[in-house]
Every structure is written in C-alpha cells, then in structure tokens.
C-alpha cells in the first residue's frame, strides 16, 4: 500500500475523522483506501479491515458521474454535492450525496483525496419530516377552531389564534 500521503503525519493523524457527522474515507490518488471512519462503515456496511488497502471501485458501480473526478481532484479541485448510488456490503444500493476534496503533501502536491458521503435517504426523510412539521404547525395556527396543546400538569403549552381569542387573549 502506498502510504506517501501520510509520510509527514503522526500515526494518530492517519485515521479519517471519527467525529465527522458523515461517512469519510481517505485514499491515494490511485484510489486505494487508506482510512475509513465508523460512519462510513455504518452507511455502507463494511468494517475498516474489509476496505483498507482496497480500491474505491468496490464502493462505486460504473457511473458516468464519477468518471472525471480523479482528474479534477488531481488538479486540486473539490467536487461537492454529487448525488449517486454507492454499493454497500453484499451489493446493496445506497444513495449518497458525495463530496471529494484533494489531500496535499507539505510541498503542495496533490497526493490523495478525502471523500465524504451523506445518506440521501436519511437526509430526505429529515427534510420531509421538517416540512411535515411546518405544515402541521401552519394548520394548527390557521385552523378556524380553537386548539391547545396541554402538558400533563394542565399547563397550556401552545394555543392557536382562535383559542387565544376564545380565552380572551386576542
């Protein structure tokens, strides 16, 4: 495995950030995976030992959307927000939002890349839930019937305009 990407880094700096909110891997320009965080494992189903030293192609089926990425990254470009399908363990499809950024050595030469992926299904579910919550809130506020959310102790937690008028708080 070519570890020139790490030649001037301390051993503890060799891991993909474990505190990142998404799946992260670090690879050589040739695509050999050098580091993999636990979120990447949770998203795609592989443990670090299963992917370290292997080519990133185990995670990506042929896709025209990724064809130009190695060249762009080798020129120092960052690719953001690419929606594509990765291959999880056992061949399961996983929709991700992918961002790829170059890794430079101390001399300023691009020697590898980091890839961060976010689960599209989870993101879309969270966006749907937020929209649904907003719609429910709008309905609650605008329904022509007095409505109140009351806590277990009888405290009114929220009341719509009609309820406020009924209670004399217009």
N, C-alpha and C positions, 0 to 999 in steps of 0.2 A: 504494500500500500504506500502510495506517495504521500508523505507527511510534510512536504516542504511548506505547506500552508501554515504549519504550526512551528516552524523552526525557531522562531524567536519568542514564542509564547510559553508561559509557565504551564506545567501539566494541568493545573486546575482550570486553566482558560480554554482547554480543548473541548469542553462539552458545550452542546447547544444550550442556550439559556433555559434553565428549568423553571424560571419564574415568568416566562413569556405567557401571555394569555392564549397562545395558539400553538399549533404544531410547527416546530422548527427543525431544519436539518442543515448541516454544513457539509459541503462536498468540494472536491477538487474541480478544476476546470474540465477535467476529463469525465466528471460525473460520478466519481467514486465517493460514496457516503462515508464521511469521517466522524460525524457526530449526529445525534438524534435525541430529541428530548422526550419526556414521558407523554406529553400531549400529542406528539406525532404518533407514538405507539398506541395511545388510546383512540386516535382518529382512524388510523389505518390498520390496527390490529397486530402489528409486528413489534417484537421486542427489539431492543438495540442490537443484541448479538445476531439477530436474524438479518439485519440490514447493513451493519457496519462492514465496510470493505466491499460492498456490492455496488453495482451501478444503479443510478436513479431510475433507469428504464424499468426496473421491477415494479415501480410505483406508477408509471405512466404508460398507458397504451398508446400506440401511434396516434398522434393528433397534430394536424397542421398548425394548431395554435401554439404549440411549443417548439416547432422546428427552428425558428430563428432566435430563440432565447440564448443558447450558448454563445453565439456570435455577438449578440447585443451585450451580454454580461461581460464577455472578454474585452469589449471596448469601454467598459466602465459604466454602462447604462444600468439602470434599475427598471425592472418590469413590475408594474403594480396592477392589482385587481383583475387578474386573468381568471375567468371562470372556466373550469374544466373538470373532467372526470379523472380521478386517480383510481388506481387499482389497490384495494385493500387485500389483506391476507385472505387467501382462498379465492381470489379473483372477484371479490365483491366490489361493485362500483361505489365510489364515494365522491360526491360533488364537492369541490373546494373552490375557494377564492384564493388564488396563489399570487404571491409577490416574491420576486427573486432579485437579490442585490449582490454586487460583486464584493469579494474579500480581497484586500490589497496586502502585500507584504510591506516591510518597512521602507523599501526602495520605491514604492508606488506602483508596483507591477501587480496586475490582477492575477491572483493565484487560485482563486476558488470562488464559491458563491454560497450564500445563505438562501434558503427557501423557507418562507413562512406560509402556512396554509390555514385557512379557516373553514370550518364545516359549513357549507352553504345551507344545508337543511336546517341546522340549528339557528343560523342567523336569520333565515327567512321565517322560521317559526317564532323567533323572538320579535321580529318586525310585525308579523301578523298579530301576535298577542298584544303588542303595543297599540296597533291600530284598533283592535277589538276593544281594548280598554278605553281608548279615546272615544270610540263610537258609543260605548256604554255610558261613559261619563256625559257625553253630549246628549244622549237620550234621557238620562237621569235629570239633567239640568233643564231640559226643554219640554219634558212631558207635561201636559196640562193637568196633572193630578199631583197633589201634594205627596212627596216621597221623603222618607227619612231613613238614614242608616243609624241604628241604635246599638250601642255597646251592651255587653252583658249586664252592666250595672244600671242600665236605663239612660245613660248619657247619650244625647243626640250627637253623633259624630259628624254627620253631614245631612244637610237638608237642601232640597231644591228650592227654586224661587217660589213656586206655588205653595209649598209647605211653609216657607217663611212668611208669606202673606197670610196664610191661614192662622199662623201662630202670632200674627201681629208684629212681625219684624220686617215689614217691607221697607 
